[in-house]
Amino acid sequence: MADRARHTPETETPVNPYSLLEAVNSSSDTAHTGWLIFLAIMTYLMIAVAGVTHEALLLDTPVQLPILQVDIQLKQFFQFAPIVLVLFHLGILAQLVLLARKTLEFDHAIRFLETSDRRTHPLRLELHNFFFVQAIAGPQRSAVMSGFLNIMSWLTIVILPVVLLLYMQVAFLPYHDVATTWINRIFLSLDIAGLLLIGVFLMRAETSFFQAFWRSTFTHPLSSISTALVLAIVAYLSFFAATVPGEPLDRMGQKLMAWAAPSEAGKVQQSGFSLPFFSAASDGTLFGI
């Protein structure tokens, strides 16, 4: 993200960075508050889901929301919690895209006032402390600090929400309800689609999706490949590993993961449930344990 604004944004009129600074800081303050609320919602849902045991799934025990101490029917919770999370995630994504556009314009405008490629103009020190803004247009800093800011953005905005959606689906699997599992899959897919369609504008100021996608991939190949790989793995696990026994996707997933393959000793190797790509021997041991 540190060098994302080196290309000229698609603007016809140069922007005065002094007048734009107030707008960037105001939007950053709002987005920072929204990000904190989103982080709190993710933490809250994770705690609620983690409290659902196999016994609760077997007895169809209502989910008791932390702090609020309100009981919600088990199926209704796992049907609506992913919807709430996806709506909040797409909302904060849209808010950050609007903030990124302003910040990229500010960074481009202030570069005309700097005599070198180093980001040393004092106006950068007046930017809001939100790490997302600092990663785009903050002052020159060490590679370690810049990497930390970028990883914070990548983890909390891109990775953790989709991983939490997958965790919700996996946690509810022992209930063996195909309809609820498909609700989880559908909204996980919508979230991934939103990340791909909206997320590219977190790194680029272009108004064309294809230009922004191509240039962000070309400029940041490592982060683009890492993001695509993580999203592909999450989608694969959701559709072909986290399946209800007996459903069509389960049978397809068994074939893709070689559910039963003869070992050298003639024993059948079975793929694990929690770790589908690791195999356990017929006596249930994993790695000899």
Backbone torsions as a table, in degrees:
resi	resn	phi	psi	omega
1	MET	NA	-17.7	-173.5
2	ALA	-65.2	-32.5	-176.2
3	ASP	-111.0	19.9	-173.2
4	ARG	-69.3	-20.9	-173.9
5	ALA	-104.6	19.5	-179.0
6	ARG	-73.5	-22.5	178.0
7	HIS	-87.6	147.4	-176.6
8	THR	-70.3	126.3	176.2
9	PRO	-66.5	160.9	-177.9
10	GLU	-81.9	74.1	177.0
11	THR	-125.5	146.8	-179.6
12	GLU	-90.8	-30.4	-176.2
13	THR	-113.4	129.6	177.1
14	PRO	-60.8	146.5	-177.1
15	VAL	-103.6	140.8	175.9
16	ASN	-82.8	114.1	-176.3
17	PRO	-63.1	-28.9	-179.5
18	TYR	-66.8	-38.9	179.2
19	SER	-78.2	-26.0	-178.2
20	LEU	-82.4	-21.2	-176.6
21	LEU	-58.6	-43.6	-178.8
22	GLU	-63.8	-40.1	179.1
23	ALA	-66.1	-40.5	178.8
24	VAL	-64.0	-45.3	-178.6
25	ASN	-66.0	-37.8	178.6
26	SER	-65.5	-46.1	178.6
27	SER	-66.2	-36.0	179.4
28	SER	-65.0	-39.8	179.0
29	ASP	-62.7	-42.9	178.5
30	THR	-65.3	-44.3	-179.4
31	ALA	-66.7	-35.8	178.7
32	HIS	-63.3	-42.5	177.0
33	THR	-62.6	-43.9	178.1
34	GLY	-62.5	-38.8	178.7
35	TRP	-64.8	-41.1	178.3
36	LEU	-63.6	-41.1	177.9
37	ILE	-64.1	-42.7	179.2
38	PHE	-63.3	-41.2	177.5
39	LEU	-63.3	-39.5	178.2
40	ALA	-65.6	-39.2	178.9
41	ILE	-65.0	-42.6	177.9
42	MET	-61.9	-43.7	179.5
43	THR	-63.3	-42.4	-179.1
44	TYR	-61.8	-47.4	-179.6
45	LEU	-66.2	-37.6	179.5
46	MET	-63.2	-41.9	178.4
47	ILE	-65.1	-42.0	-179.8
48	ALA	-63.2	-43.4	-179.7
49	VAL	-69.2	-39.1	-179.6
50	ALA	-63.8	-24.2	179.6
51	GLY	-81.3	-5.4	179.0
52	VAL	-86.3	112.3	-179.1
53	THR	-93.6	170.1	175.8
54	HIS	-64.1	-33.3	177.0
55	GLU	-64.4	-40.9	178.0
56	ALA	-64.2	-36.5	177.7
57	LEU	-68.3	-39.2	-179.5
58	LEU	-66.7	-41.0	-177.2
59	LEU	-91.5	0.7	-178.8
60	ASP	56.2	44.9	-179.2
61	THR	-76.2	133.5	178.6
62	PRO	-59.8	150.6	178.1
63	VAL	-83.6	126.1	178.2
64	GLN	-95.7	115.6	-178.1
65	LEU	-69.2	132.6	178.4
66	PRO	-60.3	149.5	177.6
67	ILE	69.4	-54.7	-177.8
68	LEU	-70.0	-27.5	-179.1
69	GLN	56.0	41.3	178.6
70	VAL	-109.1	132.9	179.5
71	ASP	-89.6	131.8	176.9
72	ILE	-125.0	136.6	179.1
73	GLN	-54.7	142.1	-171.5
74	LEU	-57.7	-52.3	-177.8
75	LYS	-63.7	-41.3	-179.0
76	GLN	-63.7	-37.0	179.2
77	PHE	-63.4	-48.9	-177.2
78	PHE	-75.3	-13.5	174.2
79	GLN	-84.3	-37.0	-174.0
80	PHE	-99.6	-22.7	179.1
81	ALA	-60.7	-44.1	176.8
82	PRO	-62.6	-35.5	179.3
83	ILE	-63.7	-45.2	179.2
84	VAL	-62.1	-44.1	-178.3
85	LEU	-63.7	-43.3	-179.4
86	VAL	-65.4	-41.5	179.5
87	LEU	-62.1	-45.1	177.7
88	PHE	-65.1	-39.0	-178.8
89	HIS	-65.3	-46.7	178.7
90	LEU	-65.4	-34.0	177.5
91	GLY	-64.9	-45.1	179.8
92	ILE	-70.5	-31.3	175.5
93	LEU	-61.8	-47.1	179.5
94	ALA	-61.8	-40.7	179.6
95	GLN	-64.7	-40.0	179.7
96	LEU	-71.0	-32.3	176.3
97	VAL	-63.8	-43.4	177.1
98	LEU	-62.7	-40.0	177.6
99	LEU	-67.0	-40.6	-179.5
100	ALA	-61.8	-38.5	-179.4
101	ARG	-62.5	-45.5	178.8
102	LYS	-64.2	-42.0	-177.2
103	THR	-68.5	-38.3	176.7
104	LEU	-64.2	-40.0	176.5
105	GLU	-63.7	-41.3	178.0
106	PHE	-63.1	-45.0	-179.1
107	ASP	-63.2	-40.9	179.0
108	HIS	-65.9	-42.1	-178.0
109	ALA	-66.3	-38.9	-176.1
110	ILE	-76.6	-18.7	177.9
111	ARG	-66.0	-26.2	176.9
112	PHE	-67.3	-20.2	-178.7
113	LEU	-94.9	-2.1	-179.7
114	GLU	-104.3	142.0	-173.9
115	THR	-89.5	-6.7	179.9
116	SER	-143.8	179.9	178.7
117	ASP	-75.1	-12.9	178.2
118	ARG	-74.7	136.8	-176.0
119	ARG	-88.1	87.9	-171.0
120	THR	-119.1	2.3	-177.2
121	HIS	-66.0	135.0	-178.0
122	PRO	-59.6	-23.2	-179.3
123	LEU	-64.5	-24.9	178.4
124	ARG	-65.7	-27.2	179.9
125	LEU	-70.3	-16.1	-179.3
126	GLU	-91.7	1.5	178.0
127	LEU	-68.2	150.6	176.0
128	HIS	-58.3	149.5	-174.7
129	ASN	-79.0	0.1	177.7
130	PHE	-55.7	126.2	-172.7
131	PHE	-60.2	-30.0	179.7
132	PHE	-63.1	-44.4	178.7
133	VAL	-69.8	-41.3	-179.9
134	GLN	-63.2	-35.4	179.2
135	ALA	-67.4	-31.4	-178.5
136	ILE	-82.7	-48.0	-169.1
137	ALA	-134.0	15.0	179.7
138	GLY	-71.2	172.5	-179.7
139	PRO	-68.9	168.7	178.9
140	GLN	-60.3	133.8	179.1
141	ARG	-146.1	174.4	-176.9
142	SER	-65.9	159.9	179.4
143	ALA	-64.3	-33.6	-179.9
144	VAL	-65.4	-46.7	-179.3
145	MET	-66.9	-40.7	178.0
146	SER	-63.0	-41.8	177.8
147	GLY	-63.1	-38.7	178.7
148	PHE	-63.2	-43.5	179.2
149	LEU	-62.4	-41.5	-179.8
150	ASN	-68.0	-39.8	179.3
151	ILE	-66.2	-38.7	176.6
152	MET	-58.9	-45.1	178.3
153	SER	-63.0	-46.2	-175.6
154	TRP	-64.5	-44.7	-176.4
155	LEU	-69.8	-51.2	-171.5
156	THR	-78.1	-26.4	-175.9
157	ILE	-97.7	-32.1	-173.2
158	VAL	-108.7	-52.1	-167.1
159	ILE	-85.3	-53.1	-173.3
160	LEU	-57.8	-40.8	179.8
161	PRO	-60.7	-43.5	-178.9
162	VAL	-71.4	-34.6	177.2
163	VAL	-66.3	-38.0	177.8
164	LEU	-66.3	-38.8	176.4
165	LEU	-62.0	-41.5	177.0
166	LEU	-65.4	-38.7	179.0
167	TYR	-62.3	-39.9	176.5
168	MET	-60.7	-43.0	-179.0
169	GLN	-65.0	-44.5	-178.7
170	VAL	-66.0	-39.4	-178.5
171	ALA	-63.5	-30.2	-177.3
172	PHE	-91.6	-8.0	-175.4
173	LEU	-54.9	-43.6	-178.3
174	PRO	-59.6	-16.4	177.2
175	TYR	-70.3	-23.3	177.0
176	HIS	60.6	48.2	175.8
177	ASP	-112.1	108.5	-173.8
178	VAL	-66.2	-41.1	-177.1
179	ALA	-61.0	-46.8	179.8
180	THR	-65.9	-38.5	177.9
181	THR	-62.1	-38.8	177.9
182	TRP	-69.7	-33.1	174.5
183	ILE	-60.3	-43.4	177.3
184	ASN	-61.6	-43.6	-179.7
185	ARG	-63.8	-43.8	-177.1
186	ILE	-62.7	-45.6	-177.4
187	PHE	-75.8	-26.7	170.9
188	LEU	-65.5	-41.5	177.7
189	SER	-64.6	-40.7	177.4
190	LEU	-63.3	-38.0	179.4
191	ASP	-67.1	-42.4	177.8
192	ILE	-64.1	-41.8	178.0
193	ALA	-62.3	-41.9	177.0
194	GLY	-62.2	-39.0	177.5
195	LEU	-62.5	-42.2	-178.3
196	LEU	-70.6	-38.6	-175.6
197	LEU	-82.4	-34.0	-177.2
198	ILE	-101.0	-34.7	-172.9
199	GLY	-62.8	-27.0	-179.2
200	VAL	-62.8	-26.1	-178.9
201	PHE	-81.6	-1.6	171.4
202	LEU	-73.9	-17.3	-174.1
203	MET	-116.1	-13.0	-175.1
204	ARG	-133.0	153.8	179.0
205	ALA	-100.2	-0.4	179.2
206	GLU	-65.6	151.6	177.7
207	THR	-92.6	-14.3	178.6
208	SER	-90.8	130.1	-179.5
209	PHE	-61.7	-45.1	-175.5
210	PHE	-66.9	-38.6	175.9
211	GLN	-65.0	-45.1	-179.9
212	ALA	-63.6	-41.8	-179.7
213	PHE	-64.8	-45.9	-177.9
214	TRP	-65.7	-46.2	-176.4
215	ARG	-71.1	-36.6	177.9
216	SER	-67.9	-37.1	177.5
217	THR	-67.7	-40.4	-179.2
218	PHE	-71.2	-38.2	-177.0
219	THR	-78.9	-35.2	-177.2
220	HIS	-126.3	68.8	-175.8
221	PRO	-64.9	-37.3	-176.6
222	LEU	-65.6	-49.6	-179.9
223	SER	-66.7	-36.2	179.4
224	SER	-65.7	-44.9	-180.0
225	ILE	-67.1	-41.2	179.8
226	SER	-62.1	-44.3	-180.0
227	THR	-64.2	-46.0	179.6
228	ALA	-61.7	-38.9	-179.5
229	LEU	-66.4	-45.3	-180.0
230	VAL	-63.6	-45.4	-179.4
231	LEU	-64.6	-37.3	178.5
232	ALA	-66.5	-40.7	179.2
233	ILE	-65.3	-43.2	179.4
234	VAL	-62.0	-44.9	179.5
235	ALA	-63.4	-41.7	179.2
236	TYR	-62.2	-46.2	179.9
237	LEU	-63.5	-37.4	-179.0
238	SER	-65.3	-39.6	-173.6
239	PHE	-92.9	-29.3	-171.6
240	PHE	-121.5	-9.7	178.4
241	ALA	-113.9	-48.1	-179.8
242	ALA	-85.3	74.0	-174.2
243	THR	-120.2	156.4	175.0
244	VAL	-84.3	130.1	-179.0
245	PRO	-54.2	129.3	176.7
246	GLY	98.6	-19.8	179.1
247	GLU	-73.7	157.7	-176.7
248	PRO	-55.6	-40.1	179.4
249	LEU	-64.6	-30.4	178.6
250	ASP	-65.5	-43.2	179.7
251	ARG	-67.2	-38.2	177.6
252	MET	-66.8	-40.1	179.6
253	GLY	-65.1	-35.6	177.5
254	GLN	-62.8	-38.7	178.8
255	LYS	-69.0	-42.8	-178.0
256	LEU	-65.7	-35.2	-177.7
257	MET	-96.1	8.9	-179.6
258	ALA	51.3	62.9	-173.1
259	TRP	-54.7	-38.4	177.3
260	ALA	-127.4	118.3	179.6
261	ALA	-138.0	130.8	-179.3
262	PRO	-67.5	138.9	178.9
263	SER	-91.9	179.4	-178.1
264	GLU	-66.6	-32.8	-178.0
265	ALA	-86.1	3.7	-179.8
266	GLY	88.6	-0.3	178.3
267	LYS	-86.5	154.4	-179.6
268	VAL	-87.3	127.6	175.9
269	GLN	-93.8	127.0	-177.6
270	GLN	-112.1	135.7	178.3
271	SER	-70.3	144.1	-179.3
272	GLY	-76.8	159.8	179.6
273	PHE	-80.9	-48.7	-178.6
274	SER	-75.9	-34.5	179.6
275	LEU	-121.2	85.6	-169.6
276	PRO	-66.4	-18.7	-177.1
277	PHE	-96.3	0.2	176.0
278	PHE	-106.9	146.1	-174.1
279	SER	-110.9	145.3	174.6
280	ALA	-114.3	148.5	178.4
281	ALA	-73.2	173.5	-177.2
282	SER	-65.0	-22.2	178.2
283	ASP	-87.9	5.6	175.0
284	GLY	90.8	0.9	-178.0
285	THR	-81.1	148.9	177.4
286	LEU	-127.2	123.7	-175.3
287	PHE	58.2	29.7	177.8
288	GLY	80.7	4.9	-177.2
289	ILE	-99.5	NA	NA
